[in-house]
Each structure stands twice: as C-alpha cells, then as structure tokens.
Amino acid sequence: MAKGYVFKKGRSWHLRYWHNGNENGQIVRRQKCEWLAPYGDRYRTKRDLAELVAEKLSSVKEADKCPRSSDSFVDYVEEVYLPFVLRDKKASTYSGYKTYFERYIKPRAGKYALRDFTVAVVSSLLEDIAREHTLNKDTFGKIRSILSGIFTYAIGKGHFSARSDSDNPAHRALIPESAVEQGKPEAAKRDEVRALLAAFKDVPLERAAVGIMSMLGTSPAEARGLRWEDWDRLKEQIKIARSVWHTVEGSTKTRQRERYVAVSGELREVLLALWKTQGSPVGGYILAGRRGKPANLDNMAKRSIRRRLEKVGLAWPSWYSLRRFHGTAVRAESNLETTSRALGNSKAVADRHYVKPEEVLPDVRKAVNDAVSGLTDVQRVCNERVN
C-alpha cells in the first residue's frame, strides 16, 4: 500500500504522498498534496481520517499502474483522445466532439487529472454546465456520451484504472434535473413539399435538392455525395455510397447507411431536368455547384431558396424536415423495419427522430384488431363454455 503523511493546516486536513506521473513521455516520481476534509467534530484527530486516507491511497496505488492517469484531463483529451477520433471517425464526428468538448467540458475540467474522475465528478461537471447553459436532455446526453467515449478509450489503453468498462465514471452520471425536454422534431407536410417543388419548377438545382431530400430520404451530406453514375435508370434505383461534409468526401456515416433507394417516376423527371441543364453528363456530382463541386446546401437554403419562397409567401421548413417527411410517408405505407432501411437508420433512431405519424397506421390497426377480435362475440363465448 502506498504511504502518505496527514497534517492539519488551518481548519483543514491535508494528505501528502508520492505517486508516479507522466512527464514528456517519461515516468517520474512526484510528490502531491491534497485536501482531505475540514477540521471539526467529525474529523478531529488523524485516526478519524483513516478511512479517507486508505481510500485515497488505494486509488493512488491503482493509478500507479496507469501512469498516464496522472495526466491533466484536458491535456489527455487534446493530445491523445481527440487525435484518435480524428484518425478513426468521420470528419463531422470529430468536429462535433471537439466543439462540445471546447464549449462545455474543457472550461470546467481544467483542475482535474484523468484519474480524479468518478461518477460524482462527472455528475457535478454536468451540473456546472446546467448552471450556465440552458440545454435539453438530448444535448446533455451527448456531452455525457463524449465523456464516456473518452474513458472507454482510456480504459482500453490502460490509461485509466478500471476492472471493466462498467467502471467508466460517465456511465452512471446523472443528467441535471434542470435539463429541458427536447422539442418534437417536425416533419414537412405533403402539401408543403408539393408547394416547394412547384415553387422551384424553373430552378432545376434547387428543385432537385428538395426532391432528393423528400423523395429519397437522404441526409444532406448523403445528398451532396450523390453522383450521376450512382443512378441505375433501368432498375429505377440509386446507390447511397458516400457523404460530403463541408469539403471532405468520405463513406457514409455507418455501413448501414450505404444502401440502394428507389427512384420514383416523379423524382426521375426532376433529376432528368437537372441532368439536361448540366449538359447530360456521364458522371459527376448530381447537386453540383461551381466547378463541379458539391453545392453547399446550407448556403443554398439561406440564399436562393429563402429569397424565392419569401416572394411567394412560403416558409422554408429545413432539410431535415424533408427527410422526416420521407420517413413519415414511408412508415404510413409500410412498417418500421422498412422505414429504417429506407432511411439507413436503426429502428430505434428512425422511430425517435423521423417517424411522426398523426394517425393510427395500417399495420398497427391490424395488429390491434387481431388482438381484441372476438371479445364481444357472446354466442362464441357461450359455445366455448358448453363445450
């Protein structure tokens, strides 16, 4: 067991001990002094502190097995974990992790070493965020998920002392009670989509963008990655094979998102109109902007789309509301399994974020009717009793 020295200074008890630390890649022996408890009736003598000292020195001993655990938490994330995310994840995922870390976590985690984190520390950090920012529960869930990912990586690399992944301090951390409920995602209505397509009838690029999002159900990044050579006109389908985030082209977000989707007759006409204005190309991006690069859909929405819609008195819903329309429309004609495949999501994600029916769906109605049929058939009940 590691040894330490307890002493009283003013109205507080402190513990001084030696531990192994990482310094410029080298393991060095360093002395550290930490506050233990306030002096008072509960902790009046050193013997009263025995349990606290044993717990602390036990964690020091465990941490000595993981020298990097003494690293500053912020330094560890910036120098070790985020570079891993950059190498291993999509550019959009890295950007999101980095933004959340710098905005919410870093300003409150500077005083901690990696090994200092417990469930209580993570919960306290989330409470600190809640005091300064009004965030919904989903956002707090993302922050906690990022923290969980950091510790999962550190545990796997032997940088954070843990017997198993269940010792991840973020797993059981509490979401602040003050977190607001997430607003319901809105899906565009059929009449809205019809009006949008009519409003852009003489603007092929904008019309094709609206058509792709509402009739294929792609994400904006997937829509930007579509190429003419992905479209099989004989089979009436197009392959979702890549995504483009800002200027970075890569594979789809997950393997499940790589899929074939049906091209309806109406979308075919919309795409052919754009294809002809582009000079009937053999290949290249479908939603091509200047110099053949993928058009920036955010800029398109802010500029040309909104300006035109304001002139005709229409409101712009959002690209994702068009994707939600697709999920809702497909769900109304099929089941959740089919909808999740159309969107390239798991059933849980499709149900939570995209499928927002406003009436009882056919498959649900049939299941309910089958389940309760015969309950009021008095003659049948009587016959069953006699038999």
PEGI-V872803 format. One record per helix or strand of 3 or more residues. SS is the DSSP state (H for helix, E for strand). FROM is the first residue (numbers start at 1). TO is the last residue. Records with the same first field share a line. If there is no record, write none. Layout:
BEGIN
SS: FROM-TO ; FROM-TO
END
This chain:
BEGIN
E: 4-9 ; 12-23 ; 26-38 ; 237-240 ; 243-245 ; 248-250 ; 259-262
H: 46-64 ; 67-70 ; 73-88 ; 91-109 ; 114-116 ; 119-132 ; 137-156 ; 165-167 ; 190-199 ; 204-216 ; 220-225 ; 228-230 ; 255-257 ; 265-277 ; 290-292 ; 297-311 ; 319-333 ; 336-343 ; 347-354 ; 362-372 ; 378-386
END
